[in-house]
Amino acid sequence: RDFLHNVSTTLIKNHDFVAAEELRSKNMLKNHALAMSIADVGWRTFLGMLAYKAELYHRQFLTVNPKNTTQTCHECGFVMGTAGTEKLTL
Ligand SMILES: [Zn+2]
């Protein structure tokens, strides 16, 4: 919790705009081990901290749907794994 406070305060204080992935969908949780749910509890706490600190410091904070965030081109929006292409690996 102390770590989450430190990171969220640093992020918000040093950036005008912060975006984060929303929590994983319930469907994805079903396919993963309990460790994933525990990780999401921490992520939920972290997102909450970012949200109220953004308000406190007059910064902009938003969450985005995690679907395809590692597969979508930032320029044209093309999604890898579609139209016969292979998905990118991490
Ligand atoms: Zn592109």
PDB file of the backbone (N, CA, C, O) and the ligand in Angstrom, with CONECT records:
HET     ZN  A 101       1
ATOM      1  N   ARG A   1       0.830  -1.201   0.000  1.00  0.00           N
ATOM      2  CA  ARG A   1       0.000   0.000   0.000  1.00  0.00           C
ATOM      3  C   ARG A   1       0.871   1.260   0.000  1.00  0.00           C
ATOM      4  O   ARG A   1       0.582   2.235  -0.693  1.00  0.00           O
ATOM      5  N   ASP A   2       1.931   1.213   0.787  1.00  0.00           N
ATOM      6  CA  ASP A   2       2.871   2.337   0.826  1.00  0.00           C
ATOM      7  C   ASP A   2       3.506   2.548  -0.547  1.00  0.00           C
ATOM      8  O   ASP A   2       3.668   3.678  -1.008  1.00  0.00           O
ATOM      9  N   PHE A   3       3.864   1.425  -1.193  1.00  0.00           N
ATOM     10  CA  PHE A   3       4.447   1.486  -2.536  1.00  0.00           C
ATOM     11  C   PHE A   3       3.464   2.110  -3.525  1.00  0.00           C
ATOM     12  O   PHE A   3       3.837   2.968  -4.324  1.00  0.00           O
ATOM     13  N   LEU A   4       2.200   1.668  -3.464  1.00  0.00           N
ATOM     14  CA  LEU A   4       1.181   2.194  -4.379  1.00  0.00           C
ATOM     15  C   LEU A   4       0.994   3.699  -4.175  1.00  0.00           C
ATOM     16  O   LEU A   4       0.806   4.452  -5.130  1.00  0.00           O
ATOM     17  N   HIS A   5       1.050   4.122  -2.895  1.00  0.00           N
ATOM     18  CA  HIS A   5       0.924   5.560  -2.605  1.00  0.00           C
ATOM     19  C   HIS A   5       2.085   6.344  -3.204  1.00  0.00           C
ATOM     20  O   HIS A   5       1.890   7.401  -3.804  1.00  0.00           O
ATOM     21  N   ASN A   6       3.285   5.821  -3.036  1.00  0.00           N
ATOM     22  CA  ASN A   6       4.462   6.514  -3.569  1.00  0.00           C
ATOM     23  C   ASN A   6       4.405   6.637  -5.077  1.00  0.00           C
ATOM     24  O   ASN A   6       4.632   7.714  -5.629  1.00  0.00           O
ATOM     25  N   VAL A   7       4.102   5.528  -5.749  1.00  0.00           N
ATOM     26  CA  VAL A   7       4.084   5.532  -7.216  1.00  0.00           C
ATOM     27  C   VAL A   7       2.964   6.422  -7.745  1.00  0.00           C
ATOM     28  O   VAL A   7       3.175   7.185  -8.688  1.00  0.00           O
ATOM     29  N   SER A   8       1.781   6.333  -7.152  1.00  0.00           N
ATOM     30  CA  SER A   8       0.653   7.124  -7.664  1.00  0.00           C
ATOM     31  C   SER A   8       0.896   8.618  -7.444  1.00  0.00           C
ATOM     32  O   SER A   8       0.570   9.427  -8.313  1.00  0.00           O
ATOM     33  N   THR A   9       1.460   8.992  -6.301  1.00  0.00           N
ATOM     34  CA  THR A   9       1.742  10.406  -6.052  1.00  0.00           C
ATOM     35  C   THR A   9       2.783  10.932  -7.034  1.00  0.00           C
ATOM     36  O   THR A   9       2.629  12.025  -7.578  1.00  0.00           O
ATOM     37  N   THR A  10       3.846  10.153  -7.262  1.00  0.00           N
ATOM     38  CA  THR A  10       4.893  10.570  -8.198  1.00  0.00           C
ATOM     39  C   THR A  10       4.333  10.735  -9.611  1.00  0.00           C
ATOM     40  O   THR A  10       4.618  11.722 -10.289  1.00  0.00           O
ATOM     41  N   LEU A  11       3.531   9.754 -10.048  1.00  0.00           N
ATOM     42  CA  LEU A  11       2.953   9.818 -11.396  1.00  0.00           C
ATOM     43  C   LEU A  11       2.093  11.060 -11.564  1.00  0.00           C
ATOM     44  O   LEU A  11       2.238  11.798 -12.539  1.00  0.00           O
ATOM     45  N   ILE A  12       1.206  11.285 -10.621  1.00  0.00           N
ATOM     46  CA  ILE A  12       0.262  12.395 -10.741  1.00  0.00           C
ATOM     47  C   ILE A  12       0.962  13.748 -10.633  1.00  0.00           C
ATOM     48  O   ILE A  12       0.644  14.677 -11.376  1.00  0.00           O
ATOM     49  N   LYS A  13       1.904  13.854  -9.718  1.00  0.00           N
ATOM     50  CA  LYS A  13       2.597  15.135  -9.531  1.00  0.00           C
ATOM     51  C   LYS A  13       3.425  15.520 -10.746  1.00  0.00           C
ATOM     52  O   LYS A  13       3.577  16.704 -11.046  1.00  0.00           O
ATOM     53  N   ASN A  14       3.968  14.516 -11.456  1.00  0.00           N
ATOM     54  CA  ASN A  14       4.905  14.803 -12.546  1.00  0.00           C
ATOM     55  C   ASN A  14       4.301  14.761 -13.947  1.00  0.00           C
ATOM     56  O   ASN A  14       5.006  14.974 -14.934  1.00  0.00           O
ATOM     57  N   HIS A  15       3.002  14.487 -14.038  1.00  0.00           N
ATOM     58  CA  HIS A  15       2.377  14.429 -15.357  1.00  0.00           C
ATOM     59  C   HIS A  15       1.021  15.129 -15.339  1.00  0.00           C
ATOM     60  O   HIS A  15       0.269  15.032 -14.369  1.00  0.00           O
ATOM     61  N   ASP A  16       0.719  15.845 -16.443  1.00  0.00           N
ATOM     62  CA  ASP A  16      -0.574  16.522 -16.548  1.00  0.00           C
ATOM     63  C   ASP A  16      -1.678  15.540 -16.913  1.00  0.00           C
ATOM     64  O   ASP A  16      -2.847  15.745 -16.586  1.00  0.00           O
ATOM     65  N   PHE A  17      -1.285  14.467 -17.599  1.00  0.00           N
ATOM     66  CA  PHE A  17      -2.267  13.509 -18.095  1.00  0.00           C
ATOM     67  C   PHE A  17      -1.764  12.094 -17.823  1.00  0.00           C
ATOM     68  O   PHE A  17      -0.643  11.748 -18.197  1.00  0.00           O
ATOM     69  N   VAL A  18      -2.583  11.284 -17.180  1.00  0.00           N
ATOM     70  CA  VAL A  18      -2.224   9.893 -16.890  1.00  0.00           C
ATOM     71  C   VAL A  18      -3.357   8.987 -17.360  1.00  0.00           C
ATOM     72  O   VAL A  18      -4.525   9.233 -17.058  1.00  0.00           O
ATOM     73  N   ALA A  19      -3.000   7.929 -18.109  1.00  0.00           N
ATOM     74  CA  ALA A  19      -3.990   6.947 -18.534  1.00  0.00           C
ATOM     75  C   ALA A  19      -3.547   5.568 -18.074  1.00  0.00           C
ATOM     76  O   ALA A  19      -2.353   5.269 -18.060  1.00  0.00           O
ATOM     77  N   ALA A  20      -4.499   4.731 -17.700  1.00  0.00           N
ATOM     78  CA  ALA A  20      -4.188   3.380 -17.225  1.00  0.00           C
ATOM     79  C   ALA A  20      -5.210   2.403 -17.775  1.00  0.00           C
ATOM     80  O   ALA A  20      -6.324   2.783 -18.136  1.00  0.00           O
ATOM     81  N   GLU A  21      -4.817   1.142 -17.834  1.00  0.00           N
ATOM     82  CA  GLU A  21      -5.766   0.126 -18.264  1.00  0.00           C
ATOM     83  C   GLU A  21      -6.793  -0.137 -17.168  1.00  0.00           C
ATOM     84  O   GLU A  21      -6.470  -0.165 -15.981  1.00  0.00           O
ATOM     85  N   GLU A  22      -8.034  -0.328 -17.597  1.00  0.00           N
ATOM     86  CA  GLU A  22      -9.089  -0.716 -16.656  1.00  0.00           C
ATOM     87  C   GLU A  22      -8.790  -2.103 -16.096  1.00  0.00           C
ATOM     88  O   GLU A  22      -7.875  -2.789 -16.552  1.00  0.00           O
ATOM     89  N   LEU A  23      -9.558  -2.493 -15.126  1.00  0.00           N
ATOM     90  CA  LEU A  23      -9.427  -3.846 -14.588  1.00  0.00           C
ATOM     91  C   LEU A  23      -9.731  -4.860 -15.672  1.00  0.00           C
ATOM     92  O   LEU A  23     -10.485  -4.578 -16.603  1.00  0.00           O
ATOM     93  N   ARG A  24      -9.149  -6.031 -15.553  1.00  0.00           N
ATOM     94  CA  ARG A  24      -9.435  -7.113 -16.494  1.00  0.00           C
ATOM     95  C   ARG A  24     -10.903  -7.508 -16.403  1.00  0.00           C
ATOM     96  O   ARG A  24     -11.532  -7.402 -15.350  1.00  0.00           O
ATOM     97  N   SER A  25     -11.421  -7.959 -17.515  1.00  0.00           N
ATOM     98  CA  SER A  25     -12.820  -8.391 -17.519  1.00  0.00           C
ATOM     99  C   SER A  25     -12.981  -9.665 -16.694  1.00  0.00           C
ATOM    100  O   SER A  25     -12.020 -10.400 -16.466  1.00  0.00           O
ATOM    101  N   LYS A  26     -14.194  -9.910 -16.260  1.00  0.00           N
ATOM    102  CA  LYS A  26     -14.463 -11.114 -15.467  1.00  0.00           C
ATOM    103  C   LYS A  26     -14.141 -12.374 -16.261  1.00  0.00           C
ATOM    104  O   LYS A  26     -13.706 -13.379 -15.699  1.00  0.00           O
ATOM    105  N   ASN A  27     -14.356 -12.312 -17.560  1.00  0.00           N
ATOM    106  CA  ASN A  27     -14.045 -13.448 -18.422  1.00  0.00           C
ATOM    107  C   ASN A  27     -12.581 -13.847 -18.346  1.00  0.00           C
ATOM    108  O   ASN A  27     -12.247 -15.029 -18.260  1.00  0.00           O
ATOM    109  N   MET A  28     -11.709 -12.836 -18.380  1.00  0.00           N
ATOM    110  CA  MET A  28     -10.286 -13.136 -18.332  1.00  0.00           C
ATOM    111  C   MET A  28      -9.897 -13.699 -16.978  1.00  0.00           C
ATOM    112  O   MET A  28      -9.039 -14.577 -16.883  1.00  0.00           O
ATOM    113  N   LEU A  29     -10.537 -13.185 -15.926  1.00  0.00           N
ATOM    114  CA  LEU A  29     -10.225 -13.675 -14.583  1.00  0.00           C
ATOM    115  C   LEU A  29     -10.525 -15.161 -14.458  1.00  0.00           C
ATOM    116  O   LEU A  29      -9.816 -15.900 -13.776  1.00  0.00           O
ATOM    117  N   LYS A  30     -11.592 -15.583 -15.131  1.00  0.00           N
ATOM    118  CA  LYS A  30     -11.986 -16.987 -15.059  1.00  0.00           C
ATOM    119  C   LYS A  30     -10.889 -17.894 -15.606  1.00  0.00           C
ATOM    120  O   LYS A  30     -10.726 -19.026 -15.150  1.00  0.00           O
ATOM    121  N   ASN A  31     -10.140 -17.395 -16.583  1.00  0.00           N
ATOM    122  CA  ASN A  31      -9.124 -18.216 -17.227  1.00  0.00           C
ATOM    123  C   ASN A  31      -7.773 -18.206 -16.516  1.00  0.00           C
ATOM    124  O   ASN A  31      -6.864 -18.934 -16.914  1.00  0.00           O
ATOM    125  N   HIS A  32      -7.631 -17.408 -15.493  1.00  0.00           N
ATOM    126  CA  HIS A  32      -6.341 -17.298 -14.826  1.00  0.00           C
ATOM    127  C   HIS A  32      -6.410 -17.793 -13.385  1.00  0.00           C
ATOM    128  O   HIS A  32      -7.484 -18.006 -12.824  1.00  0.00           O
ATOM    129  N   ALA A  33      -5.241 -17.963 -12.820  1.00  0.00           N
ATOM    130  CA  ALA A  33      -5.149 -18.446 -11.445  1.00  0.00           C
ATOM    131  C   ALA A  33      -5.544 -17.353 -10.463  1.00  0.00           C
ATOM    132  O   ALA A  33      -5.726 -16.194 -10.839  1.00  0.00           O
ATOM    133  N   LEU A  34      -5.672 -17.737  -9.214  1.00  0.00           N
ATOM    134  CA  LEU A  34      -6.059 -16.797  -8.153  1.00  0.00           C
ATOM    135  C   LEU A  34      -5.102 -15.609  -8.079  1.00  0.00           C
ATOM    136  O   LEU A  34      -5.497 -14.503  -7.713  1.00  0.00           O
ATOM    137  N   ALA A  35      -3.852 -15.849  -8.427  1.00  0.00           N
ATOM    138  CA  ALA A  35      -2.847 -14.781  -8.392  1.00  0.00           C
ATOM    139  C   ALA A  35      -3.295 -13.580  -9.209  1.00  0.00           C
ATOM    140  O   ALA A  35      -3.029 -12.438  -8.832  1.00  0.00           O
ATOM    141  N   MET A  36      -3.979 -13.830 -10.334  1.00  0.00           N
ATOM    142  CA  MET A  36      -4.447 -12.737 -11.166  1.00  0.00           C
ATOM    143  C   MET A  36      -5.485 -11.899 -10.439  1.00  0.00           C
ATOM    144  O   MET A  36      -5.466 -10.673 -10.547  1.00  0.00           O
ATOM    145  N   SER A  37      -6.388 -12.529  -9.701  1.00  0.00           N
ATOM    146  CA  SER A  37      -7.396 -11.767  -8.961  1.00  0.00           C
ATOM    147  C   SER A  37      -6.742 -10.932  -7.868  1.00  0.00           C
ATOM    148  O   SER A  37      -7.132  -9.791  -7.622  1.00  0.00           O
ATOM    149  N   ILE A  38      -5.741 -11.520  -7.218  1.00  0.00           N
ATOM    150  CA  ILE A  38      -5.035 -10.777  -6.179  1.00  0.00           C
ATOM    151  C   ILE A  38      -4.340  -9.564  -6.790  1.00  0.00           C
ATOM    152  O   ILE A  38      -4.348  -8.481  -6.206  1.00  0.00           O
ATOM    153  N   ALA A  39      -3.740  -9.746  -7.967  1.00  0.00           N
ATOM    154  CA  ALA A  39      -3.091  -8.624  -8.647  1.00  0.00           C
ATOM    155  C   ALA A  39      -4.103  -7.539  -8.972  1.00  0.00           C
ATOM    156  O   ALA A  39      -3.786  -6.351  -8.901  1.00  0.00           O
ATOM    157  N   ASP A  40      -5.320  -7.939  -9.330  1.00  0.00           N
ATOM    158  CA  ASP A  40      -6.336  -6.960  -9.671  1.00  0.00           C
ATOM    159  C   ASP A  40      -6.809  -6.161  -8.461  1.00  0.00           C
ATOM    160  O   ASP A  40      -7.194  -5.001  -8.606  1.00  0.00           O
ATOM    161  N   VAL A  41      -6.789  -6.755  -7.277  1.00  0.00           N
ATOM    162  CA  VAL A  41      -7.141  -6.013  -6.070  1.00  0.00           C
ATOM    163  C   VAL A  41      -6.158  -4.859  -5.893  1.00  0.00           C
ATOM    164  O   VAL A  41      -6.555  -3.743  -5.560  1.00  0.00           O
ATOM    165  N   GLY A  42      -4.862  -5.138  -6.120  1.00  0.00           N
ATOM    166  CA  GLY A  42      -3.846  -4.094  -6.032  1.00  0.00           C
ATOM    167  C   GLY A  42      -4.041  -3.042  -7.106  1.00  0.00           C
ATOM    168  O   GLY A  42      -3.877  -1.849  -6.853  1.00  0.00           O
ATOM    169  N   TRP A  43      -4.391  -3.484  -8.304  1.00  0.00           N
ATOM    170  CA  TRP A  43      -4.593  -2.561  -9.426  1.00  0.00           C
ATOM    171  C   TRP A  43      -5.791  -1.660  -9.157  1.00  0.00           C
ATOM    172  O   TRP A  43      -5.756  -0.466  -9.453  1.00  0.00           O
ATOM    173  N   ARG A  44      -6.863  -2.240  -8.588  1.00  0.00           N
ATOM    174  CA  ARG A  44      -8.051  -1.464  -8.265  1.00  0.00           C
ATOM    175  C   ARG A  44      -7.709  -0.367  -7.236  1.00  0.00           C
ATOM    176  O   ARG A  44      -8.126   0.783  -7.372  1.00  0.00           O
ATOM    177  N   THR A  45      -6.955  -0.747  -6.227  1.00  0.00           N
ATOM    178  CA  THR A  45      -6.522   0.212  -5.211  1.00  0.00           C
ATOM    179  C   THR A  45      -5.695   1.327  -5.853  1.00  0.00           C
ATOM    180  O   THR A  45      -5.874   2.508  -5.555  1.00  0.00           O
ATOM    181  N   PHE A  46      -4.785   0.921  -6.740  1.00  0.00           N
ATOM    182  CA  PHE A  46      -3.899   1.867  -7.432  1.00  0.00           C
ATOM    183  C   PHE A  46      -4.703   2.840  -8.287  1.00  0.00           C
ATOM    184  O   PHE A  46      -4.446   4.044  -8.263  1.00  0.00           O
ATOM    185  N   LEU A  47      -5.677   2.328  -9.043  1.00  0.00           N
ATOM    186  CA  LEU A  47      -6.505   3.190  -9.892  1.00  0.00           C
ATOM    187  C   LEU A  47      -7.288   4.183  -9.042  1.00  0.00           C
ATOM    188  O   LEU A  47      -7.455   5.342  -9.422  1.00  0.00           O
ATOM    189  N   GLY A  48      -7.764   3.722  -7.893  1.00  0.00           N
ATOM    190  CA  GLY A  48      -8.493   4.607  -6.989  1.00  0.00           C
ATOM    191  C   GLY A  48      -7.616   5.748  -6.488  1.00  0.00           C
ATOM    192  O   GLY A  48      -8.047   6.899  -6.408  1.00  0.00           O
ATOM    193  N   MET A  49      -6.375   5.401  -6.154  1.00  0.00           N
ATOM    194  CA  MET A  49      -5.435   6.423  -5.689  1.00  0.00           C
ATOM    195  C   MET A  49      -5.149   7.441  -6.793  1.00  0.00           C
ATOM    196  O   MET A  49      -5.139   8.648  -6.552  1.00  0.00           O
ATOM    197  N   LEU A  50      -4.916   6.932  -8.017  1.00  0.00           N
ATOM    198  CA  LEU A  50      -4.647   7.824  -9.150  1.00  0.00           C
ATOM    199  C   LEU A  50      -5.822   8.765  -9.380  1.00  0.00           C
ATOM    200  O   LEU A  50      -5.632   9.950  -9.654  1.00  0.00           O
ATOM    201  N   ALA A  51      -7.042   8.232  -9.268  1.00  0.00           N
ATOM    202  CA  ALA A  51      -8.236   9.038  -9.531  1.00  0.00           C
ATOM    203  C   ALA A  51      -8.367  10.186  -8.524  1.00  0.00           C
ATOM    204  O   ALA A  51      -8.585  11.331  -8.921  1.00  0.00           O
ATOM    205  N   TYR A  52      -8.237   9.892  -7.238  1.00  0.00           N
ATOM    206  CA  TYR A  52      -8.460  10.987  -6.281  1.00  0.00           C
ATOM    207  C   TYR A  52      -7.278  11.951  -6.215  1.00  0.00           C
ATOM    208  O   TYR A  52      -7.447  13.132  -5.912  1.00  0.00           O
ATOM    209  N   LYS A  53      -6.072  11.434  -6.501  1.00  0.00           N
ATOM    210  CA  LYS A  53      -4.914  12.340  -6.509  1.00  0.00           C
ATOM    211  C   LYS A  53      -4.920  13.247  -7.735  1.00  0.00           C
ATOM    212  O   LYS A  53      -4.453  14.384  -7.671  1.00  0.00           O
ATOM    213  N   ALA A  54      -5.451  12.744  -8.858  1.00  0.00           N
ATOM    214  CA  ALA A  54      -5.574  13.579 -10.055  1.00  0.00           C
ATOM    215  C   ALA A  54      -6.475  14.769  -9.760  1.00  0.00           C
ATOM    216  O   ALA A  54      -6.211  15.889 -10.196  1.00  0.00           O
ATOM    217  N   GLU A  55      -7.550  14.506  -9.011  1.00  0.00           N
ATOM    218  CA  GLU A  55      -8.461  15.585  -8.654  1.00  0.00           C
ATOM    219  C   GLU A  55      -7.774  16.571  -7.710  1.00  0.00           C
ATOM    220  O   GLU A  55      -7.898  17.787  -7.857  1.00  0.00           O
ATOM    221  N   LEU A  56      -7.055  16.023  -6.749  1.00  0.00           N
ATOM    222  CA  LEU A  56      -6.341  16.815  -5.744  1.00  0.00           C
ATOM    223  C   LEU A  56      -5.331  17.771  -6.388  1.00  0.00           C
ATOM    224  O   LEU A  56      -5.209  18.927  -5.983  1.00  0.00           O
ATOM    225  N   TYR A  57      -4.610  17.268  -7.400  1.00  0.00           N
ATOM    226  CA  TYR A  57      -3.544  18.053  -8.040  1.00  0.00           C
ATOM    227  C   TYR A  57      -3.978  18.653  -9.375  1.00  0.00           C
ATOM    228  O   TYR A  57      -3.150  19.174 -10.123  1.00  0.00           O
ATOM    229  N   HIS A  58      -5.282  18.581  -9.672  1.00  0.00           N
ATOM    230  CA  HIS A  58      -5.821  19.140 -10.914  1.00  0.00           C
ATOM    231  C   HIS A  58      -5.145  18.576 -12.155  1.00  0.00           C
ATOM    232  O   HIS A  58      -4.736  19.315 -13.050  1.00  0.00           O
ATOM    233  N   ARG A  59      -5.035  17.248 -12.190  1.00  0.00           N
ATOM    234  CA  ARG A  59      -4.492  16.558 -13.361  1.00  0.00           C
ATOM    235  C   ARG A  59      -5.618  15.763 -14.017  1.00  0.00           C
ATOM    236  O   ARG A  59      -6.684  15.564 -13.434  1.00  0.00           O
ATOM    237  N   GLN A  60      -5.353  15.316 -15.245  1.00  0.00           N
ATOM    238  CA  GLN A  60      -6.343  14.509 -15.950  1.00  0.00           C
ATOM    239  C   GLN A  60      -5.976  13.032 -15.857  1.00  0.00           C
ATOM    240  O   GLN A  60      -4.845  12.643 -16.147  1.00  0.00           O
ATOM    241  N   PHE A  61      -6.941  12.220 -15.449  1.00  0.00           N
ATOM    242  CA  PHE A  61      -6.711  10.786 -15.345  1.00  0.00           C
ATOM    243  C   PHE A  61      -7.853  10.038 -16.007  1.00  0.00           C
ATOM    244  O   PHE A  61      -9.020  10.351 -15.770  1.00  0.00           O
ATOM    245  N   LEU A  62      -7.529   9.050 -16.836  1.00  0.00           N
ATOM    246  CA  LEU A  62      -8.590   8.219 -17.405  1.00  0.00           C
ATOM    247  C   LEU A  62      -8.122   6.784 -17.545  1.00  0.00           C
ATOM    248  O   LEU A  62      -6.926   6.498 -17.592  1.00  0.00           O
ATOM    249  N   THR A  63      -9.102   5.884 -17.612  1.00  0.00           N
ATOM    250  CA  THR A  63      -8.788   4.475 -17.808  1.00  0.00           C
ATOM    251  C   THR A  63      -9.259   4.049 -19.201  1.00  0.00           C
ATOM    252  O   THR A  63     -10.253   4.562 -19.715  1.00  0.00           O
ATOM    253  N   VAL A  64      -8.536   3.112 -19.796  1.00  0.00           N
ATOM    254  CA  VAL A  64      -8.890   2.613 -21.124  1.00  0.00           C
ATOM    255  C   VAL A  64      -9.118   1.109 -21.075  1.00  0.00           C
ATOM    256  O   VAL A  64      -8.542   0.407 -20.243  1.00  0.00           O
ATOM    257  N   ASN A  65      -9.958   0.630 -21.970  1.00  0.00           N
ATOM    258  CA  ASN A  65     -10.209  -0.797 -22.112  1.00  0.00           C
ATOM    259  C   ASN A  65      -8.901  -1.489 -22.512  1.00  0.00           C
ATOM    260  O   ASN A  65      -8.270  -1.098 -23.494  1.00  0.00           O
ATOM    261  N   PRO A  66      -8.485  -2.528 -21.748  1.00  0.00           N
ATOM    262  CA  PRO A  66      -7.202  -3.181 -22.055  1.00  0.00           C
ATOM    263  C   PRO A  66      -7.212  -4.019 -23.332  1.00  0.00           C
ATOM    264  O   PRO A  66      -6.164  -4.489 -23.773  1.00  0.00           O
ATOM    265  N   LYS A  67      -8.399  -4.208 -23.932  1.00  0.00           N
ATOM    266  CA  LYS A  67      -8.479  -5.055 -25.122  1.00  0.00           C
ATOM    267  C   LYS A  67      -7.597  -4.513 -26.251  1.00  0.00           C
ATOM    268  O   LYS A  67      -7.768  -3.376 -26.690  1.00  0.00           O
ATOM    269  N   ASN A  68      -6.657  -5.335 -26.713  1.00  0.00           N
ATOM    270  CA  ASN A  68      -5.788  -5.025 -27.863  1.00  0.00           C
ATOM    271  C   ASN A  68      -4.829  -3.850 -27.669  1.00  0.00           C
ATOM    272  O   ASN A  68      -4.298  -3.332 -28.651  1.00  0.00           O
ATOM    273  N   THR A  69      -4.596  -3.420 -26.431  1.00  0.00           N
ATOM    274  CA  THR A  69      -3.694  -2.274 -26.254  1.00  0.00           C
ATOM    275  C   THR A  69      -2.264  -2.600 -26.676  1.00  0.00           C
ATOM    276  O   THR A  69      -1.500  -1.695 -27.012  1.00  0.00           O
ATOM    277  N   THR A  70      -1.888  -3.894 -26.662  1.00  0.00           N
ATOM    278  CA  THR A  70      -0.534  -4.248 -27.102  1.00  0.00           C
ATOM    279  C   THR A  70      -0.503  -4.643 -28.577  1.00  0.00           C
ATOM    280  O   THR A  70       0.553  -4.987 -29.108  1.00  0.00           O
ATOM    281  N   GLN A  71      -1.671  -4.594 -29.243  1.00  0.00           N
ATOM    282  CA  GLN A  71      -1.738  -5.047 -30.633  1.00  0.00           C
ATOM    283  C   GLN A  71      -2.167  -3.946 -31.597  1.00  0.00           C
ATOM    284  O   GLN A  71      -2.169  -4.154 -32.810  1.00  0.00           O
ATOM    285  N   THR A  72      -2.528  -2.787 -31.076  1.00  0.00           N
ATOM    286  CA  THR A  72      -3.088  -1.727 -31.912  1.00  0.00           C
ATOM    287  C   THR A  72      -2.038  -0.685 -32.288  1.00  0.00           C
ATOM    288  O   THR A  72      -1.320  -0.180 -31.424  1.00  0.00           O
ATOM    289  N   CYS A  73      -1.950  -0.369 -33.569  1.00  0.00           N
ATOM    290  CA  CYS A  73      -1.012   0.650 -34.054  1.00  0.00           C
ATOM    291  C   CYS A  73      -1.444   2.029 -33.541  1.00  0.00           C
ATOM    292  O   CYS A  73      -2.610   2.404 -33.664  1.00  0.00           O
ATOM    293  N   HIS A  74      -0.494   2.784 -32.965  1.00  0.00           N
ATOM    294  CA  HIS A  74      -0.842   4.095 -32.406  1.00  0.00           C
ATOM    295  C   HIS A  74      -1.124   5.129 -33.484  1.00  0.00           C
ATOM    296  O   HIS A  74      -1.705   6.177 -33.201  1.00  0.00           O
ATOM    297  N   GLU A  75      -0.713   4.844 -34.734  1.00  0.00           N
ATOM    298  CA  GLU A  75      -0.929   5.829 -35.791  1.00  0.00           C
ATOM    299  C   GLU A  75      -2.206   5.573 -36.587  1.00  0.00           C
ATOM    300  O   GLU A  75      -3.010   6.483 -36.788  1.00  0.00           O
ATOM    301  N   CYS A  76      -2.393   4.320 -37.044  1.00  0.00           N
ATOM    302  CA  CYS A  76      -3.536   4.079 -37.931  1.00  0.00           C
ATOM    303  C   CYS A  76      -4.633   3.232 -37.272  1.00  0.00           C
ATOM    304  O   CYS A  76      -5.724   3.089 -37.824  1.00  0.00           O
ATOM    305  N   GLY A  77      -4.338   2.671 -36.089  1.00  0.00           N
ATOM    306  CA  GLY A  77      -5.362   1.905 -35.399  1.00  0.00           C
ATOM    307  C   GLY A  77      -5.498   0.460 -35.853  1.00  0.00           C
ATOM    308  O   GLY A  77      -6.394  -0.251 -35.401  1.00  0.00           O
ATOM    309  N   PHE A  78      -4.611   0.019 -36.749  1.00  0.00           N
ATOM    310  CA  PHE A  78      -4.680  -1.366 -37.202  1.00  0.00           C
ATOM    311  C   PHE A  78      -4.414  -2.310 -36.035  1.00  0.00           C
ATOM    312  O   PHE A  78      -3.528  -2.063 -35.217  1.00  0.00           O
ATOM    313  N   VAL A  79      -5.194  -3.402 -35.961  1.00  0.00           N
ATOM    314  CA  VAL A  79      -5.041  -4.372 -34.877  1.00  0.00           C
ATOM    315  C   VAL A  79      -4.347  -5.627 -35.402  1.00  0.00           C
ATOM    316  O   VAL A  79      -4.873  -6.314 -36.277  1.00  0.00           O
ATOM    317  N   MET A  80      -3.166  -5.919 -34.865  1.00  0.00           N
ATOM    318  CA  MET A  80      -2.439  -7.128 -35.249  1.00  0.00           C
ATOM    319  C   MET A  80      -3.248  -8.353 -34.830  1.00  0.00           C
ATOM    320  O   MET A  80      -3.924  -8.354 -33.802  1.00  0.00           O
ATOM    321  N   GLY A  81      -3.159  -9.395 -35.655  1.00  0.00           N
ATOM    322  CA  GLY A  81      -3.944 -10.592 -35.378  1.00  0.00           C
ATOM    323  C   GLY A  81      -5.237 -10.582 -36.180  1.00  0.00           C
ATOM    324  O   GLY A  81      -6.001 -11.548 -36.154  1.00  0.00           O
ATOM    325  N   THR A  82      -5.480  -9.480 -36.895  1.00  0.00           N
ATOM    326  CA  THR A  82      -6.647  -9.407 -37.781  1.00  0.00           C
ATOM    327  C   THR A  82      -6.153  -9.384 -39.222  1.00  0.00           C
ATOM    328  O   THR A  82      -4.965  -9.181 -39.476  1.00  0.00           O
ATOM    329  N   ALA A  83      -7.053  -9.590 -40.147  1.00  0.00           N
ATOM    330  CA  ALA A  83      -6.741  -9.544 -41.589  1.00  0.00           C
ATOM    331  C   ALA A  83      -5.557 -10.439 -41.947  1.00  0.00           C
ATOM    332  O   ALA A  83      -4.734 -10.077 -42.788  1.00  0.00           O
ATOM    333  N   GLY A  84      -5.469 -11.612 -41.304  1.00  0.00           N
ATOM    334  CA  GLY A  84      -4.437 -12.579 -41.643  1.00  0.00           C
ATOM    335  C   GLY A  84      -3.055 -12.296 -41.073  1.00  0.00           C
ATOM    336  O   GLY A  84      -2.108 -13.019 -41.384  1.00  0.00           O
ATOM    337  N   THR A  85      -2.915 -11.264 -40.250  1.00  0.00           N
ATOM    338  CA  THR A  85      -1.613 -10.976 -39.643  1.00  0.00           C
ATOM    339  C   THR A  85      -1.457 -11.753 -38.334  1.00  0.00           C
ATOM    340  O   THR A  85      -2.436 -12.194 -37.732  1.00  0.00           O
ATOM    341  N   GLU A  86      -0.209 -11.906 -37.913  1.00  0.00           N
ATOM    342  CA  GLU A  86       0.042 -12.574 -36.639  1.00  0.00           C
ATOM    343  C   GLU A  86       0.085 -11.560 -35.505  1.00  0.00           C
ATOM    344  O   GLU A  86       0.481 -10.412 -35.707  1.00  0.00           O
ATOM    345  N   LYS A  87      -0.324 -11.987 -34.310  1.00  0.00           N
ATOM    346  CA  LYS A  87      -0.258 -11.098 -33.149  1.00  0.00           C
ATOM    347  C   LYS A  87       1.193 -10.819 -32.776  1.00  0.00           C
ATOM    348  O   LYS A  87       2.060 -11.678 -32.942  1.00  0.00           O
ATOM    349  N   LEU A  88       1.452  -9.621 -32.275  1.00  0.00           N
ATOM    350  CA  LEU A  88       2.785  -9.291 -31.779  1.00  0.00           C
ATOM    351  C   LEU A  88       3.000 -10.004 -30.453  1.00  0.00           C
ATOM    352  O   LEU A  88       2.058 -10.213 -29.689  1.00  0.00           O
ATOM    353  N   THR A  89       4.245 -10.373 -30.189  1.00  0.00           N
ATOM    354  CA  THR A  89       4.560 -10.936 -28.876  1.00  0.00           C
ATOM    355  C   THR A  89       5.105  -9.825 -27.990  1.00  0.00           C
ATOM    356  O   THR A  89       5.582  -8.804 -28.486  1.00  0.00           O
ATOM    357  N   LEU A  90       5.034 -10.023 -26.689  1.00  0.00           N
ATOM    358  CA  LEU A  90       5.558  -9.008 -25.773  1.00  0.00           C
ATOM    359  C   LEU A  90       7.076  -8.980 -25.862  1.00  0.00           C
ATOM    360  O   LEU A  90       7.720  -8.192 -25.170  1.00  0.00           O
TER     361      LEU A  90
HETATM  362 ZN    ZN A 101      -0.356   1.755 -38.422  1.00  0.00          ZN2+
END
